[in-house]
Amino acid sequence: MRIKGFRKLFVLIFCLSISLTIFSSSVYTPPKDLYQVETENYRFVFEKDLYYFYEEIANTAEELYTKYTYFYGSNPGKITVYILDDVDFTNSFASTGTNVIRLYVNPPEDF
């Protein structure tokens, strides 16, 4: 009886992971004509008009990377950060499996 329950759970987790993998490839497709700047631990990909945002977060991001890798005793490798303004809402998300962070920038004064 336990084996059947385990198999169902395994199949469910497997199907969910496949679905997330397929879905994530469409989520991470950025718009064309983006600029890219690499620092020691990050690859920042952004629209031309959002360079100011990169300048604001680059140093802080490097400091946080150093603190977190020391605290957790890990080395996640280079992290890609997308800074985009291609939606009408403000939010962000991170995917640890692909080392991607996506920031949606929608400043209050934006029309």
Secondary structure, 3 states (H helix, E strand, C coil): CHHHHHHHHHHHHHHHHHHHHHHHHHHCCCCCCCEEEECCCEEEEECHHHHHHHHHHHHHHHHHHHHHHHHHCCCCCCEEEEEECCCCCCEEEEECCCCEEEEECCCCCCC
